[in-house]
Amino acid sequence: MIKEVQKKSKHTSINTNKRNLSIQFSLDGFSFCITNLETNEIIHFSEYVFKNTLATPELLLEKIESIFSTDIQLQQDFMAIEVIHQNNLATLVPTKYFNEEELATYLNFNIKTLATDFITFDEVTELDAKNVYVPYVNINNYVFQNFGEFEYKHHSTVLIDKLLENTKNTVEKHFFVHVTKNQLDIIVVQENKLLFYNSFPFNTKEDFIYYILFTAEQLGLNPDDFQLTFLGDIEAASEIYKITYNYIRNIDFIKTTNSFFNAEDDFSPHSNYILVH
C-alpha cells in the first residue's frame, strides 16, 4: 500500500493503441507521462510526491512497485518506454577528454562512489560532451522485467539538451533554475554554449538563495541586472520564490509552447518541464 504519497493527474480523451511511456523518478517522487507515439500528443500525466525523501533506492523500488500495481494507467501495453533517473550523482565530461574506462574517476572528483556502483553515460546531443552518472539499477531491472527493452537517461541530460535547443537562436545569456522538491539545477547558457551546470540539494530557503547568488557571483553577474528564469516545482507564492525576489529583481517563469497544462489545472505551465515539454 502506498502511504504518505500525494498524487495529481490530468487525462485527455485521446484514444490510441500506439502509446509511449516516459517515467521520471527520484528519492522524492515518481512521475509518468503517456503520449501518442505518432502525434506526440499527451494522453495522461501523473505525479506522485513522497511526503519524506526516501533513504535508499531499495525503498524507492518498493514505492514504484506499489504504484505500478495500483495505477491502471501503467497497466497498459506501450510501444516505447523512456526512463529518466533524477539524482545529483552525475558530472559532465568534454568528449575530447573522455575515456570510457575512467567513468568512476570522473565521478569521484565530485562525489563518492562505491566499487559496486554501476556507472554509465549519456551523449549530450546539444554539446560535445558526455554525462557520466550512477543510475538506479534496481529500477532499471524492474522496468526491464515488466516491459522489456527501454531507453534511459539522466535528468540533467534531458534538461540541458532541451534548454540549449530552446535558446539556440538567441544571443543573450540565460540563467535557468530548475526546481524539484529538495533539489535545484542551475543551467546558464549563451549562444548555444553551456556556461555553467550544477545540481544542489537544499533544505531551507536560505540554502536555495545561497546557491543561486554564489553561482551568479562566480559568473560575474549582477543580481540587479541579469534575468533569472524558473522552471519546475516553484510558484510565485512560495517562500523560495519570495526570497529570490528579495535579491534578484528580474525573475520570470519559462515560456512553453506545450498547452497541456493550463490555469485551471493542478499543474503550472512551467512545471514538469523534463517530461512534458
C-alpha positions in Angstrom: 0.0 0.0 0.0 1.3 3.5 -0.9 1.4 5.7 2.2 2.2 9.3 2.6 2.1 10.0 -1.1 0.4 12.9 -2.8 -0.9 12.2 -6.3 -2.0 14.7 -9.0 -3.1 13.7 -12.5 -4.5 15.0 -15.8 -6.1 12.9 -18.5 -7.3 13.6 -22.0 -9.8 11.8 -24.3 -7.2 10.8 -26.9 -7.6 7.2 -27.8 -4.8 5.2 -29.4 -3.0 1.9 -29.0 0.3 3.4 -30.1 1.4 4.7 -26.7 4.7 5.9 -25.4 5.5 5.8 -21.6 8.0 8.2 -20.1 8.8 8.0 -16.4 10.9 10.1 -14.1 11.8 9.3 -10.6 14.0 10.4 -7.7 14.1 9.6 -3.9 11.4 12.4 -3.6 8.8 11.2 -6.1 7.7 9.5 -9.3 6.0 10.9 -12.4 5.0 9.5 -15.7 3.6 10.8 -19.0 1.8 8.8 -21.7 1.9 10.2 -25.2 0.6 9.2 -28.6 3.6 7.8 -30.3 2.5 9.1 -33.8 1.4 12.6 -32.9 3.4 13.2 -29.6 0.1 14.5 -28.0 -0.1 13.9 -24.3 -2.7 11.4 -23.2 -2.1 11.2 -19.5 0.2 12.7 -16.8 0.5 11.7 -13.2 2.8 12.9 -10.4 3.4 11.2 -7.1 5.2 13.2 -4.4 6.5 11.4 -1.4 6.0 13.2 1.9 9.5 12.3 3.0 12.6 11.8 1.0 13.4 8.1 0.8 16.7 6.9 2.2 17.7 4.3 -0.3 17.0 3.1 -3.9 15.5 -0.1 -2.3 12.8 1.9 -0.6 12.2 3.8 -3.9 11.7 0.4 -5.7 9.1 -0.6 -3.1 7.1 2.7 -3.8 7.4 2.2 -7.5 6.2 -1.4 -7.4 3.2 -0.3 -5.3 2.4 2.5 -7.8 2.6 0.1 -10.8 0.4 -2.4 -9.1 -2.4 0.1 -8.3 -2.3 2.7 -11.1 -4.4 1.4 -14.0 -2.7 3.8 -16.4 0.5 1.9 -16.0 -1.2 -1.4 -16.7 -1.3 -1.0 -20.4 0.8 -2.0 -23.4 3.4 0.5 -24.5 5.3 0.6 -27.8 8.2 2.6 -26.4 9.5 3.3 -22.9 11.8 6.1 -21.7 13.2 6.2 -18.1 14.7 9.3 -16.6 16.9 9.0 -13.5 16.9 12.1 -11.3 19.8 12.4 -8.7 22.9 14.5 -8.2 25.3 11.6 -9.0 26.4 13.0 -12.3 29.1 15.0 -14.0 29.8 16.4 -17.5 32.9 15.5 -19.3 34.0 17.1 -22.6 34.3 14.5 -25.4 37.9 15.3 -26.1 38.9 14.3 -22.6 36.5 11.4 -22.3 37.7 7.8 -21.8 35.1 5.1 -21.2 37.5 3.2 -18.9 37.6 6.2 -16.5 33.9 6.7 -15.6 34.5 6.2 -11.8 37.4 8.6 -11.9 35.3 11.4 -13.4 32.6 10.9 -10.8 35.0 10.7 -7.9 36.1 14.3 -8.5 32.7 15.4 -7.3 31.0 12.5 -5.4 32.0 9.4 -3.6 31.2 6.2 -5.5 31.3 2.6 -4.3 33.1 -0.2 -6.0 29.7 -1.9 -6.6 28.1 1.2 -8.3 27.1 0.8 -11.9 28.3 3.9 -13.8 27.1 4.8 -17.3 27.0 7.9 -19.5 24.7 9.7 -22.0 25.6 11.6 -25.1 24.6 15.2 -24.6 23.2 15.9 -28.1 23.5 19.7 -28.0 27.0 19.6 -26.5 30.3 17.9 -27.5 30.2 16.2 -24.1 29.2 13.1 -22.1 27.1 13.0 -19.0 28.6 10.4 -16.6 26.2 9.2 -13.8 25.0 6.5 -11.5 21.5 5.2 -12.4 19.2 3.4 -10.1 20.0 -0.1 -11.4 17.3 -1.8 -9.4 14.6 0.4 -11.0 16.0 -0.3 -14.5 15.9 -4.0 -13.7 12.2 -3.7 -12.6 11.2 -1.8 -15.7 13.0 -4.4 -17.9 11.3 -7.3 -16.2 7.9 -5.7 -16.7 8.2 -4.1 -20.2 11.3 -5.4 -21.9 13.7 -3.1 -23.8 13.7 0.6 -23.0 15.9 3.7 -23.1 17.1 5.6 -20.1 18.9 8.9 -19.4 19.9 11.1 -16.6 17.5 14.0 -15.9 20.3 16.6 -16.5 21.0 15.3 -20.0 17.4 15.9 -21.0 17.2 19.2 -19.2 20.4 20.6 -20.8 19.5 19.4 -24.3 16.1 20.9 -24.1 17.2 24.3 -22.8 20.1 24.6 -25.3 17.7 23.6 -28.1 15.1 26.2 -27.0 17.6 29.1 -26.8 19.6 28.2 -29.9 18.7 31.3 -31.9 19.3 33.8 -29.1 22.4 35.8 -28.2 21.6 36.8 -24.6 22.7 35.0 -21.5 20.1 32.7 -20.0 20.2 31.8 -16.3 17.8 28.9 -15.6 16.9 27.4 -12.2 15.1 24.1 -12.4 13.4 23.2 -9.1 12.2 19.9 -7.6 11.2 19.1 -4.0 14.7 19.2 -2.4 17.0 19.9 -5.4 17.8 22.7 -7.8 19.6 22.6 -11.1 21.3 25.8 -12.3 21.9 26.0 -16.0 23.5 29.0 -17.7 23.7 29.1 -21.5 24.6 31.7 -24.1 24.7 31.4 -27.9 24.3 27.6 -27.8 27.1 27.2 -25.3 26.7 25.8 -21.8 28.5 28.2 -19.4 27.5 26.5 -16.2 25.6 23.5 -14.9 25.4 22.1 -11.4 22.9 20.4 -9.1 22.4 21.3 -5.5 20.4 19.8 -2.6 18.6 22.2 -0.4 16.5 22.0 2.8 15.8 25.7 3.5 15.0 28.8 1.5 18.4 30.2 2.7 20.2 27.2 1.1 18.2 27.9 -2.1 19.2 31.5 -2.5 22.7 30.9 -1.4 23.4 28.6 -4.4 21.8 31.0 -6.8 23.8 34.0 -5.5 27.0 32.0 -5.3 26.7 30.9 -8.9 25.9 34.4 -10.1 28.9 35.8 -8.3 31.2 33.1 -9.8 29.9 34.1 -13.3 30.3 37.8 -12.6 26.5 38.5 -12.9 24.9 41.5 -11.1 21.7 40.4 -9.3 20.2 43.8 -10.3 20.7 43.2 -14.0 20.6 39.5 -15.1 17.4 37.7 -16.0 16.6 34.5 -13.9 14.1 32.1 -15.3 12.4 29.5 -13.1 11.0 26.1 -14.2 9.8 23.1 -12.3 8.2 22.9 -8.9 8.1 26.6 -7.9 5.3 29.2 -7.7 5.3 32.9 -7.1 3.6 32.5 -3.7 6.3 30.1 -2.5 8.9 31.1 0.1 11.8 30.2 -2.2 10.5 32.5 -4.9 9.9 35.3 -2.4 13.4 35.1 -1.0 14.9 35.0 -4.5 12.9 38.2 -5.5 14.4 39.9 -2.4 17.9 39.6 -4.0 17.2 39.3 -7.8 14.9 41.8 -9.5 14.4 40.2 -12.9 12.6 36.9 -12.5 10.2 35.1 -14.8 8.9 31.6 -15.5 9.9 29.7 -18.6 7.6 30.2 -21.6 6.5 27.0 -23.2 4.6 26.1 -26.3 3.0 23.0 -24.8 -0.6 23.7 -23.9 -1.3 20.5 -22.0 -1.3 22.4 -18.6 -3.4 25.5 -18.2 -4.5 27.9 -15.5 -7.3 25.5 -14.4 -5.0 22.6 -13.7 -3.2 21.5 -10.5 0.0 21.9 -12.6 1.5 25.1 -13.7 2.6 25.5 -17.3 6.2 25.7 -16.3 6.1 22.6 -14.1 7.3 19.1 -15.1 9.4 20.5 -17.8 11.6 17.4 -18.4 8.7 15.1 -19.0 6.0 17.3 -20.6 7.8 19.9 -22.7 
